[in-house]
Amino acid sequence: MRRGRILIGVIALGLVLSVNLLAASPSLHEWVHADAATEGHQCAVTLFAHGQVDSATVEVAAITPLVSIETTSQFEFSVFAPAIGNLPAGRAPPVSLLPS
């Protein structure tokens, strides 16, 4: 069953590519059809060359995984730490020379 589907797909792909080749090369199309250069000539190649080919539309449901991303805002905060704790023993903070 699987080989049959692959074979049909390869044949269909070959037909579309050959029709596209014939549509791209008028001399090759005239080699296949003697009346290819005439005004009223209609075949699959001329219809394909002029874009008059209907194609089936296929709707494929796209299954996307649900990804949850949580973002947190960044914030900064400061904690009061008196400078006297950072000084060595016997040292006091500097005295302000400005009158208070």
Residue frames as qw, qx, qy, qz and C-alpha x, y, z in Angstrom:
[[0.000, 0.886, 0.463, 0.000, 0.00, 0.00, 0.00],
 [0.297, -0.820, 0.093, 0.481, 2.78, 2.43, 0.95],
 [0.422, -0.188, 0.589, 0.664, 4.81, 1.66, -2.18],
 [0.263, 0.602, 0.669, 0.348, 1.75, 2.28, -4.34],
 [0.086, -0.951, -0.245, 0.168, 1.26, 5.74, -2.83],
 [0.382, -0.628, 0.349, 0.581, 4.92, 6.57, -3.32],
 [0.414, 0.133, 0.696, 0.571, 4.74, 5.40, -6.94],
 [0.150, 0.804, 0.544, 0.188, 1.63, 7.49, -7.63],
 [0.232, -0.907, -0.033, 0.349, 3.29, 10.51, -6.02],
 [0.430, -0.388, 0.511, 0.635, 6.42, 10.11, -8.13],
 [0.337, 0.409, 0.699, 0.480, 4.36, 9.76, -11.32],
 [0.011, 0.915, 0.404, -0.002, 2.26, 12.84, -10.46],
 [0.329, -0.786, 0.177, 0.492, 5.40, 14.84, -9.69],
 [0.448, -0.100, 0.633, 0.624, 6.95, 13.72, -12.97],
 [0.255, 0.653, 0.635, 0.324, 3.85, 14.79, -14.91],
 [0.107, -0.957, -0.195, 0.185, 3.75, 18.23, -13.31],
 [0.395, -0.625, 0.372, 0.561, 7.45, 18.77, -13.95],
 [0.426, 0.140, 0.689, 0.569, 7.17, 17.63, -17.57],
 [0.153, 0.827, 0.512, 0.175, 4.19, 19.92, -18.21],
 [0.245, -0.906, 0.024, 0.343, 6.15, 22.77, -16.62],
 [0.471, -0.326, 0.543, 0.614, 9.15, 21.97, -18.85],
 [0.340, 0.451, 0.678, 0.470, 6.94, 21.96, -21.95],
 [0.011, -0.934, -0.356, 0.027, 5.35, 25.26, -20.87],
 [0.345, -0.789, 0.201, 0.467, 8.77, 26.86, -20.41],
 [0.267, -0.325, 0.665, 0.617, 10.12, 25.71, -23.77],
 [0.627, 0.513, 0.106, -0.577, 7.91, 26.55, -26.78],
 [0.420, 0.502, -0.682, -0.326, 10.19, 24.66, -29.20],
 [0.038, -0.096, 0.979, -0.173, 9.87, 21.50, -27.10],
 [0.480, 0.366, 0.558, -0.570, 6.09, 22.01, -26.96],
 [0.584, 0.566, -0.241, -0.529, 6.00, 22.33, -30.77],
 [0.190, 0.356, -0.906, -0.126, 8.00, 19.10, -30.99],
 [0.236, 0.157, 0.900, -0.330, 5.24, 17.32, -29.02],
 [0.419, 0.679, 0.541, -0.265, 2.34, 19.10, -30.77],
 [0.450, 0.239, 0.456, 0.730, 2.68, 20.13, -34.39],
 [0.023, -0.731, -0.398, -0.554, -0.04, 22.78, -34.00],
 [0.504, -0.534, -0.426, 0.528, 1.29, 24.26, -30.75],
 [0.243, -0.163, 0.064, 0.954, 2.08, 27.62, -32.38],
 [0.083, -0.501, -0.605, -0.613, -1.47, 28.16, -33.68],
 [0.213, -0.380, 0.142, -0.889, -3.81, 30.72, -32.14],
 [0.737, -0.310, -0.038, -0.599, -6.57, 28.41, -30.88],
 [0.646, 0.131, -0.736, 0.152, -4.39, 25.57, -29.58],
 [0.546, -0.568, 0.314, -0.529, -5.43, 24.37, -26.15],
 [0.800, -0.010, -0.589, 0.115, -3.82, 21.60, -24.18],
 [0.699, -0.640, -0.246, 0.203, -2.63, 21.05, -20.64],
 [0.618, -0.064, -0.001, 0.784, 0.68, 22.75, -21.44],
 [0.082, 0.469, 0.206, 0.855, -0.88, 25.99, -22.73],
 [0.521, -0.728, -0.318, -0.314, -3.36, 26.08, -19.87],
 [0.758, -0.457, -0.181, 0.430, -0.49, 25.56, -17.41],
 [0.492, 0.145, 0.075, 0.855, 1.61, 28.24, -19.11],
 [0.108, -0.529, -0.210, -0.815, -1.20, 30.82, -18.86],
 [0.052, -0.103, 0.661, -0.741, -2.04, 29.98, -15.24],
 [0.648, -0.096, -0.161, -0.739, -5.47, 28.57, -16.02],
 [0.565, -0.015, -0.822, 0.069, -5.06, 25.51, -13.84],
 [0.611, -0.600, 0.054, -0.514, -7.19, 24.92, -10.79],
 [0.403, 0.224, -0.819, 0.342, -5.59, 23.28, -7.84],
 [0.629, -0.563, -0.524, -0.109, -7.22, 21.73, -4.84],
 [0.100, -0.671, 0.397, -0.618, -6.88, 23.61, -1.60],
 [0.730, -0.227, -0.620, 0.175, -5.93, 21.63, 1.43],
 [0.310, -0.772, 0.213, -0.512, -6.34, 22.94, 4.93],
 [0.704, 0.000, -0.619, 0.348, -3.93, 21.48, 7.41],
 [0.513, -0.835, -0.104, -0.173, -4.52, 22.19, 11.05],
 [0.423, 0.521, -0.515, 0.533, -1.32, 23.47, 12.58],
 [0.747, -0.593, -0.299, 0.036, -0.93, 22.09, 16.05],
 [0.266, 0.643, -0.396, 0.600, 1.23, 24.42, 18.07],
 [0.587, -0.314, -0.640, 0.384, 2.31, 23.51, 21.56],
 [0.279, -0.904, -0.151, -0.286, 1.19, 25.86, 24.27],
 [0.612, 0.106, -0.376, 0.688, 4.23, 27.45, 25.84],
 [0.360, -0.894, -0.263, -0.053, 3.74, 29.40, 29.01],
 [0.531, 0.273, -0.233, 0.767, 6.30, 32.10, 29.62],
 [0.383, -0.856, -0.328, 0.109, 6.16, 34.06, 32.82],
 [0.441, 0.472, -0.154, 0.748, 8.01, 37.31, 33.01],
 [0.456, -0.731, -0.373, 0.345, 8.70, 39.26, 36.15],
 [0.205, 0.918, -0.040, 0.337, 9.55, 42.90, 36.24],
 [0.675, 0.021, -0.361, 0.643, 12.95, 43.76, 37.57],
 [0.240, -0.919, -0.092, -0.300, 13.07, 46.21, 40.39],
 [0.514, 0.283, -0.484, 0.649, 15.84, 47.63, 42.51],
 [0.520, -0.810, -0.191, -0.194, 15.69, 48.41, 46.16],
 [0.340, 0.516, -0.526, 0.584, 18.19, 49.74, 48.65],
 [0.714, -0.542, -0.430, 0.108, 18.63, 48.78, 52.26],
 [0.129, -0.903, 0.240, -0.332, 19.82, 51.28, 54.81],
 [0.874, -0.151, -0.257, 0.384, 23.16, 50.22, 56.22],
 [0.234, -0.965, 0.088, 0.075, 24.85, 52.72, 58.49],
 [0.582, 0.673, -0.377, 0.257, 28.41, 53.55, 57.50],
 [0.331, -0.705, 0.531, -0.333, 29.64, 53.24, 61.05],
 [0.927, -0.135, 0.336, -0.103, 29.41, 49.47, 60.84],
 [0.838, 0.493, -0.034, 0.232, 31.94, 49.49, 57.98],
 [0.107, 0.855, -0.389, 0.326, 34.56, 51.52, 59.83],
 [0.647, 0.098, -0.662, 0.365, 37.38, 49.89, 61.79],
 [0.567, -0.666, -0.439, 0.205, 37.27, 49.98, 65.57],
 [0.440, -0.512, -0.102, 0.730, 38.16, 53.38, 67.05],
 [0.128, 0.054, 0.389, 0.911, 37.18, 55.35, 63.95],
 [0.274, 0.594, 0.535, -0.535, 34.15, 57.55, 63.69],
 [0.494, 0.664, 0.465, 0.316, 32.44, 58.89, 60.59],
 [0.365, 0.191, 0.048, 0.910, 33.81, 62.12, 59.18],
 [0.040, -0.658, -0.468, 0.589, 32.47, 65.32, 60.64],
 [0.351, 0.736, 0.417, 0.401, 30.76, 67.77, 58.37],
 [0.367, -0.118, -0.112, 0.916, 32.40, 71.18, 58.26],
 [0.151, -0.463, -0.387, -0.783, 29.15, 72.84, 57.23],
 [0.204, -0.058, 0.563, -0.799, 27.14, 74.47, 60.01],
 [0.160, -0.348, -0.899, -0.214, 23.91, 72.69, 60.69]]
